[in-house]
Amino acid sequence: MSNSQESSAGGIAQEINESGLDPAALASIGSVALALYYYYVRGEEQRGQFVGLWPVTIIGMATYLKLEQVRRKLEENGN
């Protein structure tokens, strides 16, 4: 990789990371809490396990969308 490509990729990564804790992370944390509530407090084990699968899906979708955002920015910069 050349210096201009490295600095361009580094700038894009910094721009994306500046947003902090994104809504997907908050939704994942909330769904874990909800799953624990259903499983232990309400005693609805099957519902707790079902809700417990949501964080993986949420994080997977967020990762895909971030990668698409990076790809689009790299294409805009001509890389």
MODELLER restraints for C-alpha pairs under 7 A, 6 or more apart:
rsr = mdl.restraints
at = mdl.atoms
rsr.add(forms.Gaussian(group=physical.xy_distance, feature=features.Distance(at['CA:24:A'], at['CA:58:A']), mean=6.18, stdev=0.5))
rsr.add(forms.Gaussian(group=physical.xy_distance, feature=features.Distance(at['CA:24:A'], at['CA:59:A']), mean=6.33, stdev=0.5))
rsr.add(forms.Gaussian(group=physical.xy_distance, feature=features.Distance(at['CA:24:A'], at['CA:62:A']), mean=6.26, stdev=0.5))
rsr.add(forms.Gaussian(group=physical.xy_distance, feature=features.Distance(at['CA:28:A'], at['CA:55:A']), mean=4.38, stdev=0.5))
rsr.add(forms.Gaussian(group=physical.xy_distance, feature=features.Distance(at['CA:28:A'], at['CA:58:A']), mean=6.45, stdev=0.5))
rsr.add(forms.Gaussian(group=physical.xy_distance, feature=features.Distance(at['CA:31:A'], at['CA:51:A']), mean=6.44, stdev=0.5))
rsr.add(forms.Gaussian(group=physical.xy_distance, feature=features.Distance(at['CA:31:A'], at['CA:52:A']), mean=6.67, stdev=0.5))
rsr.add(forms.Gaussian(group=physical.xy_distance, feature=features.Distance(at['CA:31:A'], at['CA:54:A']), mean=6.62, stdev=0.5))
rsr.add(forms.Gaussian(group=physical.xy_distance, feature=features.Distance(at['CA:31:A'], at['CA:55:A']), mean=6.34, stdev=0.5))
rsr.add(forms.Gaussian(group=physical.xy_distance, feature=features.Distance(at['CA:32:A'], at['CA:52:A']), mean=5.82, stdev=0.5))
rsr.add(forms.Gaussian(group=physical.xy_distance, feature=features.Distance(at['CA:32:A'], at['CA:55:A']), mean=6.88, stdev=0.5))
rsr.add(forms.Gaussian(group=physical.xy_distance, feature=features.Distance(at['CA:35:A'], at['CA:48:A']), mean=4.31, stdev=0.5))
rsr.add(forms.Gaussian(group=physical.xy_distance, feature=features.Distance(at['CA:35:A'], at['CA:49:A']), mean=6.62, stdev=0.5))
rsr.add(forms.Gaussian(group=physical.xy_distance, feature=features.Distance(at['CA:35:A'], at['CA:51:A']), mean=5.18, stdev=0.5))
rsr.add(forms.Gaussian(group=physical.xy_distance, feature=features.Distance(at['CA:35:A'], at['CA:52:A']), mean=5.09, stdev=0.5))
rsr.add(forms.Gaussian(group=physical.xy_distance, feature=features.Distance(at['CA:36:A'], at['CA:48:A']), mean=6.38, stdev=0.5))
rsr.add(forms.Gaussian(group=physical.xy_distance, feature=features.Distance(at['CA:38:A'], at['CA:44:A']), mean=5.39, stdev=0.5))
rsr.add(forms.Gaussian(group=physical.xy_distance, feature=features.Distance(at['CA:38:A'], at['CA:45:A']), mean=6.75, stdev=0.5))
rsr.add(forms.Gaussian(group=physical.xy_distance, feature=features.Distance(at['CA:38:A'], at['CA:47:A']), mean=6.50, stdev=0.5))
rsr.add(forms.Gaussian(group=physical.xy_distance, feature=features.Distance(at['CA:38:A'], at['CA:48:A']), mean=4.78, stdev=0.5))
rsr.add(forms.Gaussian(group=physical.xy_distance, feature=features.Distance(at['CA:39:A'], at['CA:45:A']), mean=4.54, stdev=0.5))
rsr.add(forms.Gaussian(group=physical.xy_distance, feature=features.Distance(at['CA:39:A'], at['CA:48:A']), mean=4.49, stdev=0.5))
